[in-house]
Amino acid sequence: MTPERAILSIVMFAAFADGAKDDREREHIREFAQQLGQDVPDLSAAYQDVLMSRVTLHDVAHALTDHRQKQYAYELAVCVCESDSTICEAERTFLRDLSEQLGLSAHARQTPQIEAADSIALAAQQALAEPAVEQVPQHAESVRPASLKINHAQIDSMVLKYAILNGALELLPQSWASVAIIPLQIKMVYRIGKQAGYDLDQGHIRELLATVGVGLTSQYVEQFGRKLLGGLLGSFMGKTGRKVGRSAASVAMSFATTYALGQLAKRYYGEGRQMSTDLLKRTFSDLMGPAKSMQQQYLPQIQEKAATLDAQQVLSMVRSNSI
C-alpha cells in the first residue's frame, strides 16, 4: 500500500469513526469518491476498502514508515473528527488507537497544526448554543414577522466576504485552515437568519447544510479530496513541484459552496422558511453554477486575503460576529 493510499484510508476511517450517524453524510462521501474515481482512483478504492472492512487501521497505519507521514496523517484525522466542532467519545477512542498504531508520542501528537485546529473547533462550539436539532424545512408556523424587512444588499455583501474568506482558507497549506470553513459557514447562516428575525442554533443550521448536501464531515473529506487533485499528497511526499493546497478546484468549490449557501439562506429565511426539502436542494444546486463562475472574478481578492491570514486571525473571526 502506498503512503498516499494509506493516508486516504486514515481520512476515511476518521470520517466514519463516529459511526456515520447521518446517512446523508455517508452517501455524500460515497458520491464524491465515485465522482473522483477516474481522476483519483485511490479515493474511491479507499472508501470501499474502509466501508467494507477490507483493510484495518493497523494495516494502513503500518503502511506509513516516515515520521512526517505519520504525523501528517494524524493531523488530518484530528481535523476530520473536529469538522463538526465536537469530538465524541468514539472519535476520541479512534484517535487514541490511531496514535498508538502510528507509534506517535504524546509530544508528537501536540503539533501547532493540531493545537490551532483544536482552538478553532472549540471556538466554533462555543460561538453558538447547542439546543436540540430543529427539523427543516419549517412551514407556516415559522413565518417571520410580516413587518420585518431584510437588507438584501447588506446580506449580499456579507455573503461575498465569507465566500472570499473561505476561498482564501483553501489557499493555505495548514491542515487547520479547512477546519475553519464550516464554522464560518454556520456563523454566516446564523447572521442571515438573525437579520430575518430568527434565532437559530447550530443544530438547525447543521440540519439545513445536510439537507442541501453540504454536510460537516463530508464537506471536509471533499475539501481534502479536491486538494489531492491539486497535488496535496504529491507535494507533501516530494513527488511534484506544485505547492501544497494550491488547488484551483478546491478554492472554487469552497467559494461557490459558501456563496450559494448564503444566497439560499437569504431566500429561505427571508421568505419565512416556506421552502420544501426538494425545493431547498434544487435551489442550492441552481445557485452553485453561477457561484462557481464568480470565483475566477474574485480570485485576486481571494489571493490577497490568503496572504494576510494566520491561525489567530481566523480564530478571532470564528469567535466574533464580523469578518
C-alpha positions as CSV (number, residue, x, y, z in Angstrom):
1,M,0.0,0.0,0.0
2,T,1.4,3.4,-1.0
3,P,1.7,6.2,1.6
4,E,-0.9,8.2,-0.3
5,R,-3.4,5.3,-0.2
6,A,-2.7,4.8,3.5
7,I,-3.3,8.5,4.3
8,L,-6.5,8.5,2.3
9,S,-7.7,5.4,4.2
10,I,-7.0,7.0,7.5
11,V,-9.0,10.0,6.4
12,M,-11.9,7.7,5.6
13,F,-11.6,5.8,9.0
14,A,-11.7,9.2,10.7
15,A,-14.8,10.2,8.8
16,F,-16.7,7.1,9.9
17,A,-15.2,7.0,13.4
18,D,-18.4,8.4,14.9
19,G,-20.5,5.5,13.4
20,A,-21.6,7.7,10.4
21,K,-24.6,8.9,12.4
22,D,-26.1,10.7,9.4
23,D,-26.7,8.5,6.3
24,R,-26.6,11.7,4.2
25,E,-23.0,12.2,5.2
26,R,-22.1,8.7,4.2
27,E,-23.9,9.0,0.9
28,H,-22.3,12.3,0.1
29,I,-18.8,10.9,0.7
30,R,-19.7,7.8,-1.4
31,E,-20.9,10.0,-4.3
32,F,-17.8,12.2,-4.1
33,A,-15.5,9.2,-4.0
34,Q,-17.2,7.8,-7.1
35,Q,-17.1,11.2,-8.8
36,L,-13.3,11.5,-8.4
37,G,-12.8,7.8,-9.2
38,Q,-11.4,8.4,-12.7
39,D,-9.1,11.2,-11.6
40,V,-8.1,9.8,-8.2
41,P,-8.8,6.0,-8.2
42,D,-7.3,5.6,-4.7
43,L,-10.0,7.8,-3.2
44,S,-12.9,5.6,-4.4
45,A,-10.9,2.5,-3.6
46,A,-10.0,3.7,-0.1
47,Y,-13.7,4.4,0.6
48,Q,-14.7,0.9,-0.5
49,D,-12.0,-0.8,1.4
50,V,-12.8,1.0,4.7
51,L,-16.5,0.8,4.4
52,M,-16.4,-3.0,3.6
53,S,-13.7,-3.7,6.2
54,R,-11.2,-4.9,3.6
55,V,-8.4,-3.1,5.5
56,T,-7.9,-2.4,9.2
57,L,-6.5,0.6,10.9
58,H,-3.4,-1.4,11.7
59,D,-2.9,-2.2,8.0
60,V,-3.0,1.4,6.9
61,A,-1.1,2.9,9.9
62,H,1.8,0.4,9.4
63,A,2.0,1.2,5.7
64,L,3.5,4.6,6.8
65,T,7.1,4.4,7.7
66,D,8.2,8.1,7.6
67,H,7.6,10.1,10.8
68,R,6.4,13.1,8.8
69,Q,3.8,11.0,7.0
70,K,2.6,9.5,10.3
71,Q,2.3,12.9,11.9
72,Y,0.6,14.4,8.9
73,A,-1.9,11.5,8.8
74,Y,-2.7,12.0,12.4
75,E,-3.2,15.8,11.9
76,L,-5.7,15.1,9.1
77,A,-7.6,12.6,11.2
78,V,-7.9,15.1,14.0
79,C,-9.2,17.7,11.6
80,V,-11.8,15.3,10.1
81,C,-13.0,14.4,13.6
82,E,-13.3,18.1,14.6
83,S,-15.1,19.1,11.4
84,D,-18.4,19.3,13.2
85,S,-16.8,21.3,16.1
86,T,-17.1,18.4,18.6
87,I,-15.2,15.2,19.1
88,C,-17.4,12.4,20.5
89,E,-16.1,9.5,22.7
90,A,-16.0,7.2,19.7
91,E,-13.8,9.6,17.9
92,R,-11.5,10.1,20.9
93,T,-11.1,6.3,21.1
94,F,-10.3,6.2,17.4
95,L,-7.7,8.9,17.7
96,R,-6.0,7.2,20.7
97,D,-5.9,3.9,18.7
98,L,-4.6,5.7,15.6
99,S,-1.8,7.4,17.6
100,E,-0.8,4.0,19.1
101,Q,-0.8,2.3,15.8
102,L,1.3,5.1,14.3
103,G,3.7,5.0,17.2
104,L,3.4,8.7,18.0
105,S,4.4,10.0,21.3
106,A,2.3,12.5,23.3
107,H,4.7,15.2,22.2
108,A,4.4,14.3,18.6
109,R,0.6,14.5,18.8
110,Q,0.6,18.0,20.0
111,T,1.7,19.9,16.9
112,P,1.0,23.5,16.2
113,Q,-1.4,22.4,13.5
114,I,-3.5,20.3,15.9
115,E,-3.4,23.0,18.6
116,A,-4.7,25.5,16.1
117,A,-7.4,23.1,14.9
118,D,-8.4,22.4,18.5
119,S,-8.7,26.1,19.2
120,I,-10.8,26.8,16.1
121,A,-13.1,23.8,16.8
122,L,-13.6,24.9,20.5
123,A,-14.3,28.4,19.5
124,A,-16.9,27.3,16.9
125,Q,-18.6,25.1,19.5
126,Q,-18.8,28.0,22.0
127,A,-19.9,30.6,19.5
128,L,-23.5,29.3,19.3
129,A,-25.6,27.4,21.8
130,E,-26.4,23.7,21.2
131,P,-30.2,23.2,21.7
132,A,-32.0,20.2,20.2
133,V,-31.9,19.9,16.4
134,E,-34.8,21.6,14.7
135,Q,-36.2,19.9,11.6
136,V,-36.1,21.7,8.3
137,P,-37.7,22.9,6.3
138,Q,-40.2,24.7,8.6
139,H,-43.6,25.7,7.4
140,A,-46.4,28.2,8.2
141,E,-45.9,28.3,11.9
142,S,-42.4,29.6,11.5
143,V,-43.3,32.6,9.3
144,R,-41.2,35.7,10.3
145,P,-43.0,38.9,11.3
146,A,-44.5,40.5,8.2
147,S,-43.2,43.9,9.2
148,L,-39.6,42.8,9.2
149,K,-37.7,43.9,6.1
150,I,-34.3,42.3,5.4
151,N,-31.5,44.3,3.9
152,H,-30.6,42.3,0.7
153,A,-27.6,44.5,-0.2
154,Q,-26.1,44.1,3.2
155,I,-26.6,40.4,3.2
156,D,-25.2,40.0,-0.3
157,S,-22.1,42.0,0.8
158,M,-21.6,39.8,3.8
159,V,-22.1,36.6,1.9
160,L,-19.4,37.6,-0.6
161,K,-17.0,38.4,2.1
162,Y,-17.5,35.0,3.7
163,A,-17.1,33.3,0.3
164,I,-13.8,35.2,-0.4
165,L,-12.6,34.3,3.1
166,N,-13.4,30.6,2.7
167,G,-11.8,30.5,-0.7
168,A,-8.7,32.1,0.8
169,L,-8.5,29.4,3.5
170,E,-8.2,26.8,0.8
171,L,-5.0,28.5,-0.4
172,L,-3.3,27.9,3.0
173,P,-1.2,24.8,3.3
174,Q,-2.0,24.3,7.0
175,S,-4.4,21.5,7.9
176,W,-6.3,23.7,10.4
177,A,-7.4,26.1,7.6
178,S,-10.1,23.8,6.3
179,V,-11.4,23.2,9.8
180,A,-12.4,26.9,9.9
181,I,-14.5,26.8,6.8
182,I,-17.6,25.0,8.2
183,P,-17.8,27.1,11.4
184,L,-17.6,30.2,9.3
185,Q,-20.4,28.9,7.1
186,I,-22.5,28.2,10.2
187,K,-21.8,31.7,11.5
188,M,-22.8,33.2,8.1
189,V,-26.1,31.4,8.1
190,Y,-26.8,32.3,11.7
191,R,-26.2,36.0,10.9
192,I,-28.5,35.8,7.9
193,G,-31.2,34.1,10.0
194,K,-30.8,36.8,12.7
195,Q,-31.4,39.6,10.2
196,A,-34.5,37.8,9.0
197,G,-35.9,37.6,12.6
198,Y,-34.9,34.1,13.5
199,D,-32.7,33.0,16.5
200,L,-31.1,29.9,15.0
201,D,-29.0,27.3,16.8
202,Q,-26.1,25.1,15.5
203,G,-28.4,22.1,15.3
204,H,-30.8,23.8,12.9
205,I,-28.1,25.2,10.7
206,R,-26.3,21.8,10.5
207,E,-29.6,20.2,9.5
208,L,-30.0,22.8,6.8
209,L,-26.5,22.2,5.5
210,A,-27.1,18.4,5.5
211,T,-30.4,18.8,3.7
212,V,-28.8,20.5,0.7
213,G,-25.9,18.1,0.7
214,V,-23.2,20.3,2.4
215,G,-22.7,18.1,5.4
216,L,-20.0,18.7,8.0
217,T,-17.7,15.6,7.9
218,S,-18.4,15.0,4.2
219,Q,-17.6,18.6,3.3
220,Y,-14.2,18.3,5.0
221,V,-13.5,15.0,3.2
222,E,-14.4,16.7,-0.1
223,Q,-12.1,19.6,0.6
224,F,-9.3,17.1,1.3
225,G,-10.1,15.2,-1.9
226,R,-10.1,18.3,-4.0
227,K,-6.7,19.4,-2.6
228,L,-5.5,16.0,-3.5
229,L,-6.3,16.8,-7.1
230,G,-4.2,20.0,-6.7
231,G,-1.1,17.9,-5.6
232,L,-1.5,18.0,-1.8
233,L,-0.1,14.5,-1.2
234,G,2.3,14.6,-4.2
235,S,3.8,17.9,-2.9
236,F,4.0,16.6,0.7
237,M,5.7,13.4,-0.5
238,G,8.1,15.4,-2.7
239,K,6.8,13.9,-6.0
240,T,5.5,17.1,-7.7
241,G,6.6,20.7,-7.9
242,R,3.1,22.1,-7.0
243,K,2.7,23.8,-3.7
244,V,0.6,22.3,-1.0
245,G,-3.0,23.4,-1.1
246,R,-2.9,25.3,-4.3
247,S,-5.8,23.5,-5.8
248,A,-8.0,25.7,-8.1
249,A,-10.8,23.2,-7.8
250,S,-10.7,23.3,-4.0
251,V,-10.7,27.1,-3.9
252,A,-13.6,27.3,-6.4
253,M,-15.7,24.8,-4.5
254,S,-15.3,26.4,-1.1
255,F,-16.0,29.9,-2.6
256,A,-19.0,28.6,-4.5
257,T,-20.4,26.5,-1.7
258,T,-20.2,29.3,0.8
259,Y,-21.7,31.9,-1.7
260,A,-24.6,29.5,-2.8
261,L,-25.3,28.6,0.8
262,G,-25.5,32.3,1.8
263,Q,-27.9,33.1,-1.1
264,L,-30.0,30.1,-0.2
265,A,-30.2,31.2,3.4
266,K,-31.3,34.7,2.3
267,R,-34.2,33.3,0.3
268,Y,-35.1,30.6,2.8
269,Y,-35.3,32.8,5.9
270,G,-36.4,35.9,4.0
271,E,-39.4,34.1,2.7
272,G,-40.4,32.7,6.1
273,R,-38.8,29.2,5.8
274,Q,-41.5,28.1,3.4
275,M,-39.3,26.1,1.0
276,S,-39.8,22.3,0.9
277,T,-36.8,19.9,1.2
278,D,-36.8,19.2,-2.6
279,L,-37.0,23.0,-3.3
280,L,-34.1,23.7,-1.0
281,K,-32.0,21.1,-2.8
282,R,-32.9,22.3,-6.3
283,T,-32.4,26.0,-5.4
284,F,-29.0,25.3,-3.9
285,S,-28.0,23.2,-7.0
286,D,-29.2,26.1,-9.2
287,L,-27.2,28.6,-7.2
288,M,-23.9,26.6,-7.4
289,G,-23.5,27.1,-11.1
290,P,-23.3,30.9,-11.1
291,A,-21.3,30.9,-7.8
292,K,-18.6,28.7,-9.4
293,S,-18.4,31.1,-12.4
294,M,-17.9,34.0,-10.0
295,Q,-14.8,32.5,-8.3
296,Q,-12.4,33.5,-11.1
297,Q,-13.7,37.1,-11.0
298,Y,-12.8,37.3,-7.3
299,L,-9.6,35.3,-7.4
300,P,-7.4,38.4,-6.9
301,Q,-9.3,39.3,-3.7
302,I,-9.1,35.6,-2.5
303,Q,-5.3,35.6,-3.0
304,E,-4.9,38.9,-1.3
305,K,-7.0,37.7,1.7
306,A,-5.0,34.5,1.9
307,A,-1.8,36.5,2.2
308,T,-3.0,38.1,5.4
309,L,-4.4,35.1,7.2
310,D,-2.9,33.3,10.3
311,A,-4.4,31.0,12.9
312,Q,-5.0,33.7,15.5
313,Q,-6.8,35.9,13.0
314,V,-9.0,33.0,11.8
315,L,-9.8,32.1,15.4
316,S,-10.9,35.6,16.1
317,M,-13.2,35.5,13.1
318,V,-14.8,32.3,14.2
319,R,-15.4,33.8,17.7
320,S,-16.7,37.2,16.5
321,N,-19.7,38.4,14.6
322,S,-17.7,40.2,12.0
323,I,-15.1,39.2,9.3
